[in-house]
């Protein structure tokens, strides 16, 4: 299958921290939920954009930063999206973060 673009960057506040677990292969995996709220423009009109997405951090690179997250922390997460898993249904997606950046609240917009 040819490679296609799949990149999401989103800013939001951490609402839930699920913590660390390990994959069957022994890789550390950290999960948290990110809530995004903003006003976007669509067809020239303002539109409220609100969503929550589960963010998964896998491997050692971003793990120290992820483990320090607490509810209320504002972050920018960047990575690729994929289906959550077979048990949670086809329409739920998660963000597999390759980069997480802590933001000050004034940097949100």
C-alpha positions as CSV (number, residue, x, y, z in Angstrom):
1,X,0.0,0.0,0.0
2,X,1.5,3.4,-0.9
3,X,2.2,5.9,1.8
4,X,-0.4,8.7,2.1
5,X,-0.6,11.7,4.4
6,X,-1.9,11.1,7.9
7,X,-0.8,13.8,10.2
8,X,-2.8,15.6,12.9
9,X,-1.7,18.5,15.1
10,X,-4.1,19.6,17.8
11,X,-3.9,21.8,20.9
12,X,-6.1,21.2,23.9
13,X,-6.3,20.5,27.6
14,X,-5.6,17.2,29.2
15,X,-8.9,16.0,30.8
16,X,-7.9,12.5,31.8
17,X,-4.7,10.6,32.3
18,X,-5.0,6.8,32.0
19,X,-1.3,6.1,32.8
20,X,1.3,3.7,31.6
21,X,1.0,0.1,30.5
22,X,3.2,-2.1,28.4
23,X,2.5,-3.7,25.0
24,X,2.9,-7.4,24.5
25,X,6.2,-6.6,22.9
26,X,7.3,-4.7,26.1
27,X,7.0,-1.2,24.7
28,X,5.7,1.4,27.2
29,X,2.4,3.0,26.2
30,X,0.9,6.0,27.9
31,X,-2.7,7.3,27.3
32,X,-4.4,10.5,28.0
33,X,-7.5,12.3,26.8
34,X,-7.2,15.7,25.1
35,X,-10.1,18.2,24.8
36,X,-10.0,20.8,22.1
37,X,-12.2,23.9,21.9
38,X,-11.8,26.6,19.3
39,X,-13.6,28.9,16.9
40,X,-12.8,28.1,13.2
41,X,-14.0,29.6,10.0
42,X,-16.0,27.5,7.6
43,X,-17.4,29.0,4.3
44,X,-16.7,32.4,5.8
45,X,-18.7,31.9,9.0
46,X,-17.5,31.2,12.5
47,X,-18.0,27.7,13.8
48,X,-17.3,26.2,17.2
49,X,-15.0,23.3,17.0
50,X,-15.1,21.0,20.1
51,X,-13.8,17.4,20.4
52,X,-12.1,15.0,22.7
53,X,-9.6,12.5,21.5
54,X,-7.5,9.8,23.2
55,X,-3.8,10.3,22.7
56,X,-1.4,7.4,22.8
57,X,2.3,7.8,23.4
58,X,4.4,4.8,22.6
59,X,8.1,4.3,23.2
60,X,10.7,6.1,25.2
61,X,11.1,9.4,23.3
62,X,8.1,11.3,24.6
63,X,7.3,9.2,27.6
64,X,9.0,11.4,30.3
65,X,6.9,14.4,29.2
66,X,3.7,12.4,28.9
67,X,4.1,10.9,32.4
68,X,4.3,14.4,33.8
69,X,0.9,15.4,32.4
70,X,-1.9,16.2,34.7
71,X,-5.6,17.2,34.0
72,X,-5.7,20.9,33.0
73,X,-2.3,20.9,31.3
74,X,-2.4,22.5,27.8
75,X,-0.4,20.6,25.2
76,X,0.1,20.5,21.4
77,X,0.1,16.9,20.2
78,X,1.2,15.9,16.7
79,X,1.1,12.4,15.1
80,X,-1.1,10.1,13.1
81,X,-4.6,9.0,13.6
82,X,-5.9,5.4,13.6
83,X,-8.9,3.4,14.6
84,X,-8.9,2.8,18.4
85,X,-9.2,-1.0,18.3
86,X,-11.6,-3.6,17.2
87,X,-13.5,-3.8,20.5
88,X,-14.3,0.0,20.6
89,X,-16.0,0.2,17.1
90,X,-15.0,1.4,13.7
91,X,-15.7,5.1,14.2
92,X,-13.5,5.8,17.2
93,X,-10.1,7.2,16.4
94,X,-7.0,7.8,18.5
95,X,-4.0,10.1,18.0
96,X,-0.7,8.2,18.1
97,X,1.5,11.2,19.2
98,X,5.0,11.4,17.9
99,X,5.5,14.8,19.5
100,X,4.0,16.5,22.6
101,X,4.7,20.0,23.5
102,X,3.7,21.8,26.8
103,X,2.0,25.1,26.2
104,X,1.3,28.1,28.3
105,X,-2.5,29.0,28.3
106,X,-1.8,32.2,26.3
107,X,-0.2,30.1,23.5
108,X,-3.4,28.1,22.8
109,X,-4.7,30.1,19.9
